Amino acid sequence: MNYRDLFSCENKVAVVTGGAGLIGREIALGLYNFGAEVYVADINRANAEGILNEKTGFLQLDITSEDGINRAFSQAIREKGRIDIVVNCAYPRTEDWGEKFENIKFTSWKDNVNNHLGGIFLCCRSAAEQMKKQGGGVIINLASIYGISAPDFSIYEGTDMTMPAAYSAIKGGIITLTKYIAAYYGRHNVRANAISPGGIYDRQPEAFVKKYSAKTPLGRMGAPQEIVGAVIYLASEASSYVTGENLLIDGGWTAW
Ligand SMILES: NC(=O)c1ccc[n+]([C@@H]2O[C@H](COP(=O)([O-])OP(=O)(O)OC[C@H]3O[C@@H](n4cnc5c(N)ncnc54)[C@H](O)[C@@H]3O)[C@@H](O)[C@H]2O)c1
């Protein structure tokens, strides 16, 4: 084995849902840099324009629509013959996302859980069934530190921010759903892993950034580019015996 090729994604077809977003676009770029043919699959085409090139196509995708997912995945299979890597970064949320716990409407809770966790379920099912047919593949789901631990609400004091309750339920669900898929499809050479980022800097209010950073061993928020290494690891042969794992990329947030 030539270990220099361990992280190669050459000759692989990758679909990045939510690939036009803050983290998804870096993941799409990273997979492309490591040799994959990449589809940016997103509900918002306009945001994807800057990242599309001759080896990076676009799939119009709404992860809340079963038919829409079938159409998008079928297009990729028609054009490339297979899908080797699916990274789920799509992040649907309702207009009223971000309400404090006591004000969350039940309809809003249901829509968010259904659209995000439900959408991940639909994407994973379509991806895994295709991968089973073709003899293998890799699924990577974006979860969060809040899928394994509760928010410290003191970091939101002095800002309008909070962490919605549905987020914890969705992200915890994504981590265990990922393990389920790993167990269910392992015999078919389909690996499924989650990545749980900590807070990514995106021009949040200064008061929040300061408090968040002080609570993190590395003393700062993350950058979207810092998620890419884990994706390449989990997408490539470098992690050929890793499945059902949840890899935390959080500057040590969950270490203490
Ligand atoms: N940003 C962070 O601090 C952070 C931290 C931990 C985990 N995460 C997770 O990482 C993932 C990506 O987050 P982000 O910060 O890049 O979000 P983002 O909002 O920047 O990007 C999300 C993308 O999803 C697309 N999208 C929304 N609804 C969709 C739908 N129904 N179908 C298809 N695409 C849809 C959007 O158009 C957007 O391009 C999410 O799962 C998020 O929970 C983010």
The ligand as an SDF file (V2000), in Angstrom:
LIG
                    3D

 44 48  0  0  0  0  0  0  0  0999 V2000
  -22.1810   26.7590   11.9430 N   0  0  0  0  0  0  0  0  0  0  0  0
  -21.9580   26.1660   13.1180 C   0  0  0  0  0  0  0  0  0  0  0  0
  -21.5080   26.7920   14.1010 O   0  0  0  0  0  0  0  0  0  0  0  0
  -22.2660   24.7020   13.2870 C   0  0  0  0  0  0  0  0  0  0  0  0
  -21.8630   24.0660   14.4710 C   0  0  0  0  0  0  0  0  0  0  0  0
  -22.1640   22.7200   14.6510 C   0  0  0  0  0  0  0  0  0  0  0  0
  -22.8400   22.0310   13.6750 C   0  0  0  0  0  0  0  0  0  0  0  0
  -23.2280   22.6780   12.5300 N   0  0  0  0  0  0  0  0  0  0  0  0
  -23.9670   21.8970   11.5310 C   0  0  0  0  0  0  0  0  0  0  0  0
  -23.2980   21.9250   10.2800 O   0  0  0  0  0  0  0  0  0  0  0  0
  -24.2700   21.8430    9.2350 C   0  0  0  0  0  0  0  0  0  0  0  0
  -24.0570   23.0070    8.2660 C   0  0  0  0  0  0  0  0  0  0  0  0
  -24.2300   24.2250    8.9820 O   0  0  0  0  0  0  0  0  0  0  0  0
  -23.8670   25.6430    8.3580 P   0  0  0  0  0  0  0  0  0  0  0  0
  -23.4460   26.5090    9.4750 O   0  0  0  0  0  0  0  0  0  0  0  0
  -22.9750   25.4600    7.1780 O   0  0  0  0  0  0  0  0  0  0  0  0
  -25.3110   26.1110    7.8790 O   0  0  0  0  0  0  0  0  0  0  0  0
  -25.6970   27.1380    6.7000 P   0  0  0  0  0  0  0  0  0  0  0  0
  -27.0420   27.6760    7.0560 O   0  0  0  0  0  0  0  0  0  0  0  0
  -24.5790   28.0890    6.4310 O   0  0  0  0  0  0  0  0  0  0  0  0
  -25.8260   26.2020    5.4290 O   0  0  0  0  0  0  0  0  0  0  0  0
  -26.8890   25.2980    5.3110 C   0  0  0  0  0  0  0  0  0  0  0  0
  -27.1670   25.0640    3.8420 C   0  0  0  0  0  0  0  0  0  0  0  0
  -28.3270   24.2200    3.7680 O   0  0  0  0  0  0  0  0  0  0  0  0
  -29.1440   24.6760    2.7240 C   0  0  0  0  0  0  0  0  0  0  0  0
  -30.5220   24.2310    2.9890 N   0  0  0  0  0  0  0  0  0  0  0  0
  -31.4130   24.7220    3.8760 C   0  0  0  0  0  0  0  0  0  0  0  0
  -32.5620   24.0450    3.7950 N   0  0  0  0  0  0  0  0  0  0  0  0
  -32.3920   23.0880    2.8480 C   0  0  0  0  0  0  0  0  0  0  0  0
  -33.2130   22.0770    2.3090 C   0  0  0  0  0  0  0  0  0  0  0  0
  -34.4740   21.9080    2.7320 N   0  0  0  0  0  0  0  0  0  0  0  0
  -32.7150   21.2660    1.3590 N   0  0  0  0  0  0  0  0  0  0  0  0
  -31.4410   21.4310    0.9060 C   0  0  0  0  0  0  0  0  0  0  0  0
  -30.6120   22.3920    1.3510 N   0  0  0  0  0  0  0  0  0  0  0  0
  -31.0820   23.2110    2.3290 C   0  0  0  0  0  0  0  0  0  0  0  0
  -29.0070   26.1960    2.7510 C   0  0  0  0  0  0  0  0  0  0  0  0
  -29.3840   26.7790    1.5080 O   0  0  0  0  0  0  0  0  0  0  0  0
  -27.5250   26.3500    3.0650 C   0  0  0  0  0  0  0  0  0  0  0  0
  -26.7640   26.4260    1.8730 O   0  0  0  0  0  0  0  0  0  0  0  0
  -25.6360   21.8380    9.9080 C   0  0  0  0  0  0  0  0  0  0  0  0
  -26.0610   20.5180   10.0800 O   0  0  0  0  0  0  0  0  0  0  0  0
  -25.3460   22.4650   11.2530 C   0  0  0  0  0  0  0  0  0  0  0  0
  -26.2670   22.0710   12.2470 O   0  0  0  0  0  0  0  0  0  0  0  0
  -22.9480   23.9930   12.3140 C   0  0  0  0  0  0  0  0  0  0  0  0
  1  2  1  0
  2  3  2  0
  2  4  1  0
  4  5  1  0
  4 44  2  0
  5  6  2  0
  6  7  1  0
  7  8  2  0
  8  9  1  0
  8 44  1  0
  9 10  1  0
  9 42  1  0
 10 11  1  0
 11 12  1  0
 11 40  1  0
 12 13  1  0
 13 14  1  0
 14 15  2  0
 14 16  1  0
 14 17  1  0
 17 18  1  0
 18 19  2  0
 18 20  1  0
 18 21  1  0
 21 22  1  0
 22 23  1  0
 23 24  1  0
 23 38  1  0
 24 25  1  0
 25 26  1  0
 25 36  1  0
 26 27  1  0
 26 35  1  0
 27 28  2  0
 28 29  1  0
 29 30  1  0
 29 35  2  0
 30 31  1  0
 30 32  2  0
 32 33  1  0
 33 34  2  0
 34 35  1  0
 36 37  1  0
 36 38  1  0
 38 39  1  0
 40 41  1  0
 40 42  1  0
 42 43  1  0
M  CHG  2   8   1  16  -1
M  END
$$$$
